[in-house]
Amino acid sequence: MSRNVLRLAFLNIGHAYDHLFMLLYATVVLALEDVFQMTYGELIALSFPGFAAFAAGALPAGWLGDRWDRTYLLAAFFLGIGGASILTGLAQSPWQIAVGLSLIGLFASIYHPVGIAMVVEGREKVGKVLGINGVFGNLGVAGAAIVAGLLTQTLGWRAAFIVPGAIAAATGIVYIALVRGGWMDAARAVSKSSRDATGAPFFLKALLILAIASLFGGLIFNVTTVALPKIFDERLTGLATTTLGVGSLASIVFAVAAFSQIAVGYLIDRFPMKPVLVVVVGAQIPLLLLAASSHDGLMLGVAVIMMALVFGEIPIHDALIARFTSDAWRSRIYAIKYVITLGVSALAIPLVSLTHRSEGGFTTLFVLMAGFVVIILTAVAFLPVSRRSGSTVPAGAGAGGPSG
């Protein structure tokens, strides 16, 4: 295994850890009602500070990622998230659990601005590596409930935090040992001259367009992932009649759709990114409108393709940031992107709730999301395109300006 491949392996594992640790409590909480004599609503509220830290911590992590060695920030992520998880497993009271979950969220916030910047660092073609990295992140999402449920049922709720925490901390120790031993490529140092170079690090126009795409794309992603189990519960009455059946079908759809990121990554490595983005985003409109009135087998088929497109949009956003930014600013721009994406996730719950209670129900929700897609397409239409095949990049980018 080459030094670079080994480094990418740790980055991919880190992405899986990031999402897995953030979602462990969502399953563990089911076993805590009798332990602390609290309701589900009271217990699940303990996770709010952790998710707030996950979003807010991305900005300082991105700033550090552009001014310090990213290699050691990634090591801090592994060791920190592992240690925080172990502390959560040792908690003796609800407030201690809340503190532990907050620390998990804080260390988890390091990964996206720092890890994604390391994935694309020094690469001309970033689609494939971003696609594979994205699949690992989604596998972390899918695996959280299984890991937490299995450990809670067999060893108790504390083990659901302590065992994964110990594994993550051990991963960090191995990572540091390999870097120091010269077995793995370290992150490139960002030179002071690059940091201080004059000129805009990111075209304001491109930043605004990507901000709009991230805002509404993140909202669509979170709404669909939150609502799909309930949609299946109401629309797949001929295919699933139990909670386990509905949940299993939703998990299968998410797992299958996740691999679309590799296919999309392949496309953006070989074709200009703007038309690929237009196709991936634009194709969501007819599928969302079709889903508005679909049931049973048709609903299931539409959901697979629809979620594949929603997931497939993610690596394009990250690739555009890699294309439009210099390495000296990349962690900070990723941080802004993920603060937007993670921040709008809080709006998904009330949006799903309000539309479901409306007269149109989920039909209204699907039509509304199709409208969000139109907004994204309108913004993307103004994205600058270079004449060079395979890229979307402003012409004339200087040393201190956008580069890739």
C-alpha positions as CSV (number, residue, x, y, z in Angstrom):
1,M,0.0,0.0,0.0
2,S,1.5,3.4,-1.0
3,R,2.0,6.2,1.4
4,N,-0.8,8.3,-0.3
5,V,-3.3,5.4,-0.3
6,L,-2.7,4.7,3.3
7,R,-3.3,8.4,4.1
8,L,-6.5,8.3,2.2
9,A,-7.6,5.2,4.1
10,F,-7.3,7.0,7.4
11,L,-9.2,10.0,6.0
12,N,-12.0,7.8,4.8
13,I,-12.1,6.0,8.1
14,G,-12.2,9.3,9.8
15,H,-15.3,10.4,7.8
16,A,-17.1,7.2,8.8
17,Y,-16.2,7.8,12.5
18,D,-17.3,11.4,12.3
19,H,-20.9,10.6,11.4
20,L,-21.0,7.3,13.4
21,F,-20.1,9.0,16.7
22,M,-22.6,11.9,16.1
23,L,-25.4,9.4,15.8
24,L,-24.6,6.8,18.5
25,Y,-26.8,8.6,21.1
26,A,-29.8,8.5,18.8
27,T,-30.0,4.8,19.4
28,V,-28.5,4.6,22.9
29,V,-31.1,7.0,24.2
30,L,-33.8,4.4,23.8
31,A,-32.2,2.4,26.7
32,L,-31.8,5.4,29.1
33,E,-35.4,6.2,30.0
34,D,-35.4,3.6,32.8
35,V,-31.8,4.3,33.8
36,F,-32.4,8.0,34.6
37,Q,-36.2,8.0,34.9
38,M,-36.6,10.6,32.2
39,T,-38.8,10.8,29.1
40,Y,-37.5,10.4,25.6
41,G,-38.1,14.1,24.9
42,E,-36.0,15.1,27.9
43,L,-33.2,12.7,27.1
44,I,-32.9,13.5,23.4
45,A,-32.7,17.2,24.2
46,L,-29.3,16.4,25.9
47,S,-27.9,15.9,22.4
48,F,-28.7,19.5,21.2
49,P,-25.4,21.0,22.5
50,G,-23.4,18.4,20.7
51,F,-25.0,19.1,17.4
52,A,-24.6,22.9,18.0
53,A,-20.9,22.3,18.7
54,F,-20.7,20.1,15.6
55,A,-21.8,23.1,13.4
56,A,-20.2,26.0,15.3
57,G,-16.9,24.3,15.8
58,A,-16.3,24.0,12.0
59,L,-15.3,27.7,11.7
60,P,-12.4,27.7,14.2
61,A,-11.4,24.2,12.9
62,G,-11.2,25.6,9.4
63,W,-9.2,28.6,10.6
64,L,-6.7,26.3,12.3
65,G,-6.6,24.0,9.3
66,D,-5.2,26.8,7.2
67,R,-2.7,28.0,9.8
68,W,-1.5,24.8,11.5
69,D,-0.4,21.3,10.4
70,R,-3.6,19.5,9.3
71,T,-1.9,16.2,10.0
72,Y,-2.0,16.9,13.7
73,L,-5.5,18.3,13.6
74,L,-6.6,15.0,12.2
75,A,-4.8,13.2,14.9
76,A,-6.6,15.5,17.5
77,F,-9.9,14.5,15.8
78,F,-9.2,10.8,16.3
79,L,-7.9,11.1,19.9
80,G,-10.4,13.7,20.9
81,I,-13.6,12.1,19.6
82,G,-12.4,8.8,21.1
83,G,-11.7,10.3,24.5
84,A,-15.0,12.2,24.5
85,S,-16.9,9.1,23.7
86,I,-15.3,7.2,26.5
87,L,-16.1,10.0,28.9
88,T,-19.7,9.9,27.8
89,G,-19.8,6.2,28.5
90,L,-18.5,6.8,32.0
91,A,-21.2,9.5,32.7
92,Q,-23.1,9.2,36.0
93,S,-25.8,11.8,35.4
94,P,-27.7,13.4,32.5
95,W,-25.7,16.6,32.6
96,Q,-22.5,14.6,32.4
97,I,-23.9,12.9,29.3
98,A,-24.7,16.3,27.8
99,V,-21.1,17.5,28.4
100,G,-19.8,14.3,26.9
101,L,-22.0,14.7,23.8
102,S,-20.9,18.3,23.5
103,L,-17.2,17.3,23.5
104,I,-18.0,14.6,20.8
105,G,-19.6,17.3,18.7
106,L,-16.7,19.7,19.2
107,F,-14.0,17.2,18.1
108,A,-16.3,15.9,15.3
109,S,-16.4,19.4,13.9
110,I,-12.7,19.1,13.0
111,Y,-13.2,16.5,10.3
112,H,-15.1,18.2,7.5
113,P,-13.1,21.5,7.1
114,V,-9.7,19.7,7.8
115,G,-10.3,16.2,6.5
116,I,-11.9,17.1,3.2
117,A,-9.2,19.7,2.5
118,M,-6.6,16.9,3.0
119,V,-8.5,14.6,0.6
120,V,-8.4,17.1,-2.3
121,E,-4.9,18.5,-1.4
122,G,-2.6,18.7,-4.4
123,R,-5.0,16.9,-6.7
124,E,-6.1,18.1,-10.2
125,K,-9.0,15.5,-10.4
126,V,-10.8,15.2,-7.1
127,G,-14.2,13.6,-8.1
128,K,-13.3,10.0,-7.5
129,V,-11.6,10.5,-4.1
130,L,-14.4,12.8,-2.9
131,G,-17.0,10.2,-4.0
132,I,-15.4,7.4,-2.2
133,N,-14.9,9.6,0.9
134,G,-18.6,10.5,0.8
135,V,-19.6,6.8,0.7
136,F,-17.6,6.2,3.9
137,G,-19.4,9.1,5.6
138,N,-22.7,7.7,4.7
139,L,-21.7,4.2,5.8
140,G,-21.0,5.8,9.2
141,V,-24.5,7.2,9.2
142,A,-25.9,3.7,8.3
143,G,-23.7,1.9,10.8
144,A,-24.4,4.0,13.9
145,A,-27.7,2.4,14.8
146,I,-26.4,-1.1,14.2
147,V,-23.2,-0.5,16.3
148,A,-25.0,1.3,19.1
149,G,-27.9,-1.2,19.2
150,L,-25.7,-4.3,19.2
151,L,-23.4,-3.0,21.9
152,T,-26.2,-1.7,24.1
153,Q,-28.1,-5.0,23.8
154,T,-25.1,-7.2,24.5
155,L,-22.8,-5.2,26.8
156,G,-24.9,-2.2,28.0
157,W,-25.4,1.4,27.0
158,R,-22.0,2.5,28.3
159,A,-20.2,0.0,26.0
160,A,-21.9,1.7,23.0
161,F,-19.7,4.7,23.7
162,I,-16.6,3.2,25.4
163,V,-15.8,0.5,22.8
164,P,-16.1,2.7,19.7
165,G,-14.2,5.5,21.6
166,A,-11.3,3.2,22.4
167,I,-11.1,2.1,18.8
168,A,-11.1,5.7,17.6
169,A,-8.4,6.7,20.1
170,A,-6.3,3.6,19.0
171,T,-6.8,4.7,15.4
172,G,-5.3,8.1,16.3
173,I,-2.3,6.5,18.0
174,V,-1.6,4.3,15.0
175,Y,-2.0,7.3,12.7
176,I,0.5,9.4,14.6
177,A,3.0,6.5,14.7
178,L,2.7,5.9,10.9
179,V,3.2,9.6,10.1
180,R,6.2,10.0,12.5
181,G,7.7,6.8,11.2
182,G,7.5,8.0,7.6
183,W,5.1,5.3,6.5
184,M,2.4,7.8,5.4
185,D,2.3,11.2,3.7
186,A,1.7,14.1,6.0
187,A,-0.4,17.1,5.1
188,R,1.4,19.8,3.1
189,A,2.4,22.8,5.0
190,V,0.7,26.0,3.9
191,S,3.4,28.6,3.3
192,K,3.3,32.0,4.9
193,S,3.6,33.6,1.4
194,S,0.5,31.7,0.3
195,R,-1.4,32.8,3.3
196,D,-0.5,36.4,2.9
197,A,-0.9,36.6,-0.9
198,T,-3.0,39.5,-2.1
199,G,-6.2,39.1,-4.1
200,A,-9.5,37.4,-3.3
201,P,-9.1,33.8,-2.2
202,F,-12.5,32.9,-3.6
203,F,-14.5,34.7,-6.2
204,L,-17.4,36.4,-4.4
205,K,-19.7,35.4,-7.1
206,A,-18.8,31.7,-6.9
207,L,-18.9,31.8,-3.1
208,L,-22.5,33.2,-3.2
209,I,-23.6,30.6,-5.7
210,L,-22.2,27.8,-3.7
211,A,-23.6,29.2,-0.5
212,I,-27.1,29.1,-2.1
213,A,-26.6,25.6,-3.4
214,S,-25.3,24.4,0.0
215,L,-28.2,26.1,1.8
216,F,-31.0,24.6,-0.3
217,G,-29.2,21.4,-1.1
218,G,-28.5,20.8,2.5
219,L,-32.2,21.5,3.3
220,I,-33.3,19.0,0.7
221,F,-30.8,16.4,2.0
222,N,-31.9,16.7,5.6
223,V,-35.6,16.8,4.8
224,T,-35.5,13.7,2.7
225,T,-33.3,11.7,5.1
226,V,-35.5,12.7,8.1
227,A,-38.9,12.2,6.4
228,L,-38.3,9.1,4.3
229,P,-39.1,6.5,7.0
230,K,-42.4,8.2,7.7
231,I,-43.1,8.6,3.9
232,F,-42.5,4.8,3.5
233,D,-44.7,4.2,6.5
234,E,-47.6,6.0,4.8
235,R,-46.9,5.2,1.1
236,L,-45.5,1.6,1.2
237,T,-48.4,-0.1,2.9
238,G,-48.3,-2.9,0.4
239,L,-44.6,-3.6,0.9
240,A,-44.0,-3.0,4.6
241,T,-46.3,-3.2,7.6
242,T,-44.0,-3.1,10.6
243,T,-41.5,-0.5,11.9
244,L,-38.7,-2.9,11.3
245,G,-39.8,-3.4,7.7
246,V,-40.1,0.4,7.0
247,G,-36.8,1.1,8.7
248,S,-35.0,-1.7,6.8
249,L,-36.3,-0.4,3.4
250,A,-35.2,3.2,4.3
251,S,-31.7,1.9,5.3
252,I,-31.4,0.0,2.0
253,V,-32.4,3.0,0.0
254,F,-29.8,5.2,1.8
255,A,-27.1,2.5,1.4
256,V,-27.7,2.0,-2.3
257,A,-28.0,5.7,-3.0
258,A,-24.8,6.5,-1.2
259,F,-22.7,4.8,-3.9
260,S,-24.0,7.3,-6.5
261,Q,-21.3,9.6,-5.1
262,I,-18.6,7.4,-6.7
263,A,-20.4,7.5,-10.1
264,V,-20.8,11.3,-9.9
265,G,-17.1,11.6,-8.9
266,Y,-16.1,9.7,-11.9
267,L,-18.1,12.1,-14.2
268,I,-16.7,15.3,-12.7
269,D,-13.2,14.0,-13.2
270,R,-13.9,13.6,-16.9
271,F,-16.4,16.3,-17.8
272,P,-16.9,19.9,-16.9
273,M,-18.5,20.2,-13.5
274,K,-21.2,22.7,-14.3
275,P,-23.2,20.6,-16.8
276,V,-22.8,17.6,-14.5
277,L,-24.2,19.6,-11.6
278,V,-27.0,21.0,-13.8
279,V,-28.1,17.4,-14.8
280,V,-27.8,16.0,-11.2
281,V,-29.8,18.8,-9.7
282,G,-32.2,19.3,-12.6
283,A,-33.2,15.6,-12.7
284,Q,-34.4,15.9,-9.1
285,I,-37.4,18.1,-10.2
286,P,-39.4,15.4,-12.1
287,L,-38.6,12.8,-9.5
288,L,-39.7,15.0,-6.6
289,L,-43.0,15.8,-8.5
290,L,-43.5,12.1,-9.3
291,A,-42.8,11.1,-5.7
292,A,-45.5,13.6,-4.6
293,S,-48.2,11.1,-5.8
294,S,-46.4,7.8,-5.8
295,H,-47.2,4.7,-3.7
296,D,-45.8,1.2,-3.0
297,G,-43.4,-0.1,-5.7
298,L,-43.3,3.1,-7.7
299,M,-42.6,5.1,-4.6
300,L,-39.7,2.8,-3.6
301,G,-38.2,3.0,-7.1
302,V,-38.5,6.8,-7.3
303,A,-37.0,7.1,-3.8
304,V,-33.9,5.1,-4.8
305,I,-33.2,7.3,-7.8
306,M,-34.2,10.5,-6.0
307,M,-31.9,9.9,-3.1
308,A,-29.0,8.8,-5.4
309,L,-29.3,12.3,-7.0
310,V,-29.5,14.1,-3.7
311,F,-26.4,12.2,-2.4
312,G,-24.6,12.6,-5.7
313,E,-24.8,16.4,-5.5
314,I,-22.6,16.5,-2.4
315,P,-19.2,15.6,-4.0
316,I,-19.8,18.2,-6.7
317,H,-20.1,21.0,-4.1
318,D,-16.9,19.9,-2.5
319,A,-15.1,19.6,-5.8
320,L,-16.1,23.1,-6.8
321,I,-14.6,24.4,-3.6
322,A,-11.4,22.5,-4.3
323,R,-11.4,24.1,-7.8
324,F,-12.2,27.6,-6.8
325,T,-9.9,28.0,-3.8
326,S,-6.2,28.0,-3.1
327,D,-5.0,25.5,-0.5
328,A,-4.2,28.4,1.9
329,W,-8.0,29.2,2.3
330,R,-9.5,25.8,1.6
331,S,-10.2,24.7,5.2
332,R,-12.0,27.9,6.0
333,I,-14.2,27.7,2.9
334,Y,-15.1,24.1,3.6
335,A,-15.9,25.3,7.2
336,I,-18.3,27.9,5.9
337,K,-19.9,25.4,3.6
338,Y,-20.5,22.9,6.3
339,V,-21.7,25.5,8.8
340,I,-24.4,26.4,6.3
341,T,-25.2,22.7,5.5
342,L,-25.3,21.6,9.2
343,G,-27.0,24.8,10.3
344,V,-30.0,24.3,8.0
345,S,-30.4,20.8,9.3
346,A,-32.2,22.3,12.3
347,L,-34.9,23.6,9.9
348,A,-35.7,20.2,8.5
349,I,-37.7,19.0,11.5
350,P,-40.2,21.8,11.7
351,L,-40.5,21.9,7.9
352,V,-41.4,18.2,7.8
353,S,-43.7,18.6,10.8
354,L,-45.6,21.6,9.4
355,T,-46.1,20.2,5.9
356,H,-47.1,16.8,7.2
357,R,-49.9,18.5,9.3
358,S,-51.0,20.5,6.3
359,E,-53.9,19.4,4.1
360,G,-51.5,18.2,1.4
361,G,-49.2,16.3,3.7
362,F,-46.1,14.9,2.1
363,T,-47.4,15.9,-1.3
364,T,-46.9,19.5,-0.3
365,L,-43.4,18.7,1.0
366,F,-42.3,17.2,-2.3
367,V,-43.6,20.1,-4.3
368,L,-41.9,22.6,-2.0
369,M,-38.6,20.7,-2.4
370,A,-38.9,20.8,-6.2
371,G,-39.2,24.6,-5.7
372,F,-35.9,24.6,-3.8
373,V,-34.3,22.7,-6.7
374,V,-35.4,25.5,-9.1
375,I,-33.7,28.0,-6.8
376,I,-30.4,26.0,-6.9
377,L,-30.6,25.7,-10.7
378,T,-31.1,29.4,-11.1
379,A,-28.0,30.1,-9.0
380,V,-25.9,27.4,-10.8
381,A,-26.8,29.0,-14.1
382,F,-24.5,31.9,-13.1
383,L,-21.6,29.7,-12.1
384,P,-18.5,30.7,-14.2
385,V,-17.0,28.1,-16.5
386,S,-13.5,28.0,-17.9
387,R,-12.7,27.0,-21.5
388,R,-10.5,24.1,-20.3
389,S,-12.3,20.8,-20.4
390,G,-13.1,19.1,-17.2
391,S,-13.1,22.2,-14.9
392,T,-15.3,25.0,-13.7
393,V,-12.8,27.7,-12.8
394,P,-12.6,31.4,-13.2
395,A,-10.2,32.5,-15.8
396,G,-7.2,34.5,-14.7
397,A,-6.9,33.2,-11.1
398,G,-3.7,34.4,-9.6
399,A,-1.5,33.0,-6.9
400,G,-3.5,34.6,-4.2
401,G,-6.8,34.0,-5.9
402,P,-8.8,30.9,-6.7
403,S,-6.8,28.0,-7.9
404,G,-7.0,24.2,-7.9
